[in-house]
Amino acid sequence: MSNTLNLLETNDFPTAGISTDFITLIDSRTKELVNFVKIASGPTVDGVMYLTENVHNYVYERVYNGVINPEWFGPGKTDAELQAAINKAKNNDTILIRDEYRCSHQIIINNKSLTFLGQNYINGNDEGGNANSSIYFVDFADTSADSCIRANQNINFKNLVVTGSNIAGKVGIKVTTGAVALDSVTVQSFETGIEVTQGYYNKFVNSAIVYCPVCLILNNCYNTNATSLSISAGYQKNDANTKGIILNDGSNLNLFGGSVEGFSESGIELSASRVSCFGTYFEGVYDEENNNTCIKVQNNSSRVTAVGCHVYLTSTHANIFIDVPSDVSSAHVYSKNNYFEYEKVNDWYTSVYRFSATDFSNYNIDISGDNYKNDIVNTGSSYISITSALLKKGNGIINIVYPSGHPLAGVNLSNLNTVSPYQYNDPIGTQNGMITTFANAGYPGDDGAHIQSSIGYVPYTAVYENGSWEKIPKL
């Protein structure tokens, strides 16, 4: 016993002569006041959660009100103390993290939902020199483990940093059949920051997943919501083949604000999944070997909603906002009022919306309200990349309202009825929205629109609007 209150400390047990139903002790390590209640014998006496009196063998249970401090289990602040606290915890308990826990082994949470709460020292027992609340994986010894923290039920983190040391092949937090909630948390420096499978109602609030080649993977996770979530891919700037978020197998993610940065391949990648971005900031880093896409649709049955986003499509950053490759036969894109940063660089091309399909029958595209300046995007670039010959009336739902400054500003191209390039005569059945290319080869009748700019083989593209053809200037 060594305290000014002259109370027994937990390591003073067993002590003879105590038989009351309720006792107050001081925890020997943390110097906290702690209550114990007498219970029927049965639980294993461990000297922390259960104590025993050495004459009558009365068993006392610690009253902890759902908050467990790993410091009770040893002075090391390692994975040993942390795992011991987890093993003793009951479902929905909170594990208190004060200072830095240096972990060299996998942390496992089985069959219980827990909250990990960071709390810096705030009482008179603080001796100074304490680190911020964090779980740090360093000198990781479990080479066969695929993750540093593994759980199979809901797991929550609050006011905490979970950091790795660029451990190859490891997921920082991996949860199966459970959801992850982050509140004011940073997860960083793992090969994959967080991976969740069949975890429903994930929540990310005022948090960051950074310095990871892949930051977040969701597999079959619906109704995931993120508010002010910062994503920054790659261990360092200009890392190759980095991705921000990967959504697989019917996952659904709603991003409210926040940012997706640092990616050199794709910011958000969808496979049969859905993403909605409202006011999200995108800024990638250029990879010379790959197109760098903010949102990429990998296969069918995916949906993209992007409203009011701010996107860098400038040199050394991303060059495509939404990309749907040619092997995707069905896609749904709703994109409104986004702001794009452009840059005039000779060797840089931009395709804001890139749809490479040869059949748009199962496409639903609705785009309008973005900013655009025709003289900023270079030759070979385009606001929306759809070859006119690929669009046929009634095949799919195409609704494009070009923004101010674009050659087609004010023209609503909807369910386009196009004819093959190098049309020689005025097409039959002209109607608003029809777009085609006239050969204009210098022969009689090969300029059906009668708006040639010069004689000779100078083809041009025109759109039929309000009863007449209007030439579309080349970008």
Salt bridges, closest charged atoms under 4 A:
GLU9 OE1 - LYS31 NZ 3.32
ASP21 OD1 - LYS38 NZ 3.40
ASP27 OD2 - ARG62 NH2 2.98
ASP46 OD2 - LYS88 NZ 3.07
GLU71 OE2 - LYS77 NZ 3.69
GLU71 OE2 - ARG98 NE 3.30
ASP79 OD1 - HIS105 ND1 3.41
ASP99 OD2 - LYS77 NZ 3.53
GLU100 OE1 - ARG102 NH1 3.43
ASP146 OD2 - LYS174 NZ 2.72
GLU265 OE2 - LYS243 NZ 3.82
GLU269 OE2 - LYS243 NZ 3.10
GLU283 OE2 - HIS317 NE2 3.49
GLU341 OE2 - HIS310 NE2 2.97
ASP366 OD1 - LYS336 NZ 2.73
